[in-house]
């Protein structure tokens, strides 16, 4: 079994060591540095999630990925996620196909909603239409990925008649995933359209998703498709010791979740809930390299997944803390997980 | 009511399968249905809700002692109220504009009161809406467990509230009864117990000091 390991960021706004927020521009330059460093540390994939807020000032991650592509050779680059429902699938395809060209075939895309809802009012979409928008646009995106002229008609964008959409890829479709947060019908949809499955597990016990991989593979069979990989995306933070990782991450986690809780319906985090989520049965990968490696290995096995993407960082952490996280993930966690799984 | 009976869960998204699994474990017979063909959810049922039966909604409802509504609220607006006539219906849905978009029909007050008005032939109870689907199974405990959590049950019909409290108790939570659907506003998004998992004394304390139910 071949396992791959990624890092995801939402462009979490950095602070300096005194806790003062850095500018959006400096945060974006830091993300580019982090992506380049991720390759040096031995990470397989670097993903940037679309967000539109002051604490996640990252609406155009593909531009940053192109900057990273120009300075790297091997690492795969993609979205994590692209909020497809409030975008035009044709433009998304064009941007990532361009990234694929720039990077010599290293582009990927994860389509979904993420926890991002700001793009809906920003671009004039109604959240109540979310499901219909996503379904129609994902269907069109699957057509675009095939590479030939596209004929398509729907309610959410103008029809396409035998339309050649450029740039063409050099060697077939680039990898494309659908991010799923726990709705089994979304798993079926990913299989029906031929996307790989990205399980976003950001709270509660990861093991509850164990039936989803099986559901995905059985659904692929039912739709006459070959097996496709499953990835797990979860938040976390790695430092030299469990205590240090928790001490760095907890105040930032509490601050940001408390901020978004009213609109997302999250509970305000308590030390008790944080301990549960960072414990062996929780969704947060916060701790020393050894602690995090064991948790990743356990959950990859339980969920029959072959890729793990750690969403690193949190608004208010420093660039240095993130670089340390990346270094420990690449140099210690990834080799240790491979060892545990071999 | 008679011992664990027949439950119909409408909705096979985030929430429905979780409630269905808990009910199966508690000894209920469970049918699950969406607005479409049961064939569409056959695979989901087999792998994610083993033991449940996928059925057409009308058939599932006809045989059910309790019907759980676990569909997005905007889809509820498309549901034929006649489907649920004469039934005890548990409303596990939420009106949560920031997450799901705004719905004019629900702009004012309590979402379950609106649901009840749209289902004049049914008896409505609000329950199982306020604990996140991510943790609902993980936090369920048998009766008497020291770390058992509480779940609110709100309705205008005492017999229906009692029956729903029985369901809540069997699937693993201490039911806290609220005397009306209006009082059940404390269970909504933005309320003191939404998304939080509390013990019974903590829960009672939290809702007692909330004015949503008083006005």
Interface residues (C-beta under 8 A of the other chain):
Chain A: X117 X120 X126 X127 X128 X129 X130 X131 X181 X182 X183 X184 X185 X187 X188 X203 X204 X205 X208 X211 X212 X214 X215 X218 X219 X222 X261 X262 X263 X264 X265 X266 X267 X268 X281
Chain B: X12 X13 X14 X17 X41 X43 X44 X47 X48 X72 X74 X94 X96 X97 X98 X99 X100 X101 X102 X103 X132 X133 X134 X135 X137 X138 X189 X190 X194 X195 X196 X197
